[in-house]
């Protein structure tokens, strides 16, 4: 009897990086899936890599900046389906961290076509996934608790 390989969820990280003004660092995805969409920096874990290290690596690769992790925000299931069939096409387990910007000039790199700090009151104009917006606001609350009001 031959067993068919079943797809499994892919572990990935996201990082809500905030500067001293409380602005969040966003990237515009330069490659599929979700090419052209704005999001927080992030990506898949590499074999043998800790999630927290993956978050900092992805941040540096996609934006050119370094940051200090302040804590875990949440773990989110990113389950995406085909519009035509309704079948699950991708399933990511997204481990999202909040971080305080430390250094580096913001520049798009790796698979990002743009990168910039944006004010939280402009998030709606960036067409973010609802879960991303929720994670950013939750991360901002954690950042504010560690950083002080802003």
C-alpha positions in Angstrom: 0.0 0.0 0.0 1.4 3.4 -1.0 0.7 6.4 1.2 0.3 9.7 -0.5 2.3 12.5 1.1 0.0 15.1 2.7 0.8 18.7 2.6 1.8 20.2 6.0 1.7 23.7 7.4 4.8 25.8 6.8 6.4 27.5 9.8 7.1 31.2 9.2 7.8 34.4 11.1 6.7 38.0 11.0 8.2 41.0 12.7 6.5 44.2 13.7 9.4 46.6 13.9 8.7 50.0 15.4 10.9 53.1 15.6 11.1 55.7 18.3 8.1 57.6 16.8 6.0 54.4 17.0 5.9 54.0 13.2 5.9 50.5 11.8 8.2 49.1 9.1 6.3 47.7 6.2 7.5 46.0 3.0 5.8 45.6 -0.4 6.2 42.0 -1.5 8.3 41.7 -4.7 7.6 38.1 -5.4 4.6 35.7 -5.3 2.6 34.8 -3.4 1.0 38.2 -2.6 3.3 40.1 -4.9 2.7 43.8 -4.7 0.9 43.6 -1.3 2.1 45.5 1.7 3.0 43.4 4.8 5.3 43.2 7.8 8.7 41.7 7.0 8.9 38.0 7.4 9.4 34.6 5.8 9.9 30.9 6.2 12.2 29.4 8.9 15.3 27.7 7.6 16.3 24.2 8.7 17.8 24.3 12.3 17.0 28.0 12.7 15.2 29.3 15.8 12.1 31.3 15.1 13.4 34.5 16.9 16.6 34.3 14.8 14.6 33.8 11.6 12.6 37.0 12.4 15.7 39.1 12.8 17.3 37.5 9.7 14.2 38.2 7.6 14.1 41.8 8.9 17.7 42.4 7.9 17.3 40.7 4.5 14.1 42.5 3.5 14.8 46.0 5.0 18.5 46.4 5.8 17.8 47.2 9.5 18.6 45.6 12.8 16.3 45.5 15.8 15.9 44.2 19.4 13.1 41.7 19.9 10.7 42.8 22.7 8.5 39.8 22.7 6.1 37.4 21.0 2.8 39.0 19.8 0.8 35.9 18.6 0.8 32.8 16.5 -1.5 33.1 13.5 -2.7 30.5 11.0 -2.4 31.9 7.4 -4.7 29.5 5.5 -5.3 30.6 1.9 -7.7 28.9 -0.4 -8.3 28.9 -4.2 -11.0 31.3 -5.3 -12.3 28.9 -7.8 -12.3 25.6 -5.9 -12.2 26.6 -2.3 -9.3 24.1 -1.7 -6.5 25.1 0.7 -3.5 26.2 -1.4 -1.2 27.4 1.3 -1.1 27.1 5.1 1.5 29.0 7.1 1.9 29.0 10.9 3.0 32.6 11.4 5.0 33.4 14.5 4.9 37.1 15.0 7.3 39.2 17.1 7.5 42.8 18.1 10.8 44.6 17.9 12.4 48.0 18.5 14.4 49.5 15.6 18.1 49.8 16.4 20.0 50.8 13.3 20.3 50.7 9.5 19.0 52.7 6.6 15.7 51.3 5.4 16.1 49.8 1.9 14.1 47.1 0.1 16.1 43.9 -0.2 15.7 40.2 -0.8 12.1 39.6 -2.0 10.8 43.1 -1.0 10.3 45.7 -3.7 9.8 48.6 -1.2 10.3 49.2 2.5 9.4 52.1 4.7 8.3 53.2 8.2 4.6 54.3 8.2 2.4 55.9 10.9 -0.2 53.6 12.3 -3.0 55.9 11.3 -2.1 55.3 7.6 -2.3 51.5 7.8 -5.7 51.4 6.2 -4.3 53.0 3.0 -1.8 50.1 2.6 -4.5 47.4 2.0 -3.1 45.1 4.6 -4.6 41.6 5.5 -6.9 42.1 8.5 -4.7 39.8 10.6 -1.6 41.8 9.8 -3.3 45.0 11.0 -4.4 43.3 14.2 -0.9 42.0 14.8 0.6 45.5 14.2 -1.7 47.1 16.7 -1.1 44.3 19.3 2.6 44.7 18.7 2.3 48.5 19.1 0.6 48.0 22.5 3.5 45.7 23.6 6.1 48.2 22.3 4.4 51.1 24.1 4.4 49.1 27.4 8.2 48.6 27.0 9.0 52.0 25.4 6.6 54.4 27.1 3.7 56.4 25.6 3.9 57.6 21.9 
